[in-house]
Amino acid sequence: MTSKPKIFLTRRLPPKTMDRLQSDATLLHCDLDRSVTRQELIDGVKQADGLICLLTDQIDAELLDVNPALRVVSNYAVGYNNIDVDAASARKIAVTNTPDVLTDCTADLAWALLMASARRVVEGDRLVRSGQWQGWEPLQLLGAEVSGATIGFVGFGRIAKATARRAHAFDMPIRYWNRTRLSPDQENKLGVEYRPLDDLWGECDFLSVHVALCDQTRHLISTAAFEKMKSTATLINTSRGPVVDEAALVTALENGQIAAAGLDVYEQEPLVQPALLQMPNVVLAPHLGSSTIKTRTRMGDLAVENCLAACTGKRPPNLVNTGLTGTAWS
Ligand code: DGY
């Protein structure tokens, strides 16, 4: 390809990313401060060599069929459950994501939710703002002790490991479950102990969810898990909403099966179970895991690099469908 690749971008990204795209690509669509409609997505993809999209854009077979010449779907996220990867592979379209650059940022947010839930920071903020605060009280807004409490990780990839590093600073025993168990050496090095899922639920004071969303993990945390958890436990979810059965979570909180939750993600974003909105023991963030200027800019760098590489016949650095054949680089 001698001329600049035509890239369809579904929503405006940080300024540095936009500058790069404007200089190295022909931008088909940008500068929108709202989600694209399905029709806009179809029209854009029709003309593009590459697509840069968001986790809120559904990329399915029907969409991919509108342009047999599309080379790449570059997701501006590490999670890519919004993309039908098999459909892309069948059409020889590369799928890419933005791993690593958001690991610490998301771990920080998991930690912020954990601390805020445990120490009732949001409730305290509301009390102070309400003008009803009468001063220090011995029994006011008593929370859960974080230091020394046991934390369990559901999934133990990059973000979970980064969150676990933070837990060490709080002297917390660390348990984890992962589809693939680490070697004894790795477990020793990281100071973590493996538990089968069934044993993890009941042992931990805090449970932090870090699995990718797929058929096997949808509603992984549901009634059966909540029934085994400590009544004092707090659930933190910064992965994907549908990993937790939100209706079952509401029931567990209502019945006192667990004590609290800190959520960054929801089953049907931006909708949230109405009952959760009423619960003072639930801290709700609007999917902020990667939302710092530095991280969102680095995600932009990766999304552009991945897209430009595939459009110019090179293997993108963060290829998801690694077994792809029949491309310029394979
Ligand atoms: C991701 O990248 O998957 C996060 O959920 C949003 O940054």
Boltz pocket constraint, residues with backbone or C-beta under 6 A from the ligand:
constraints:
  - pocket:
      binder: B
      contacts: [[A, 55], [A, 76], [A, 77], [A, 78], [A, 79], [A, 80], [A, 98], [A, 102], [A, 238], [A, 239], [A, 287], [A, 289], [A, 290]]
      max_distance: 6.0
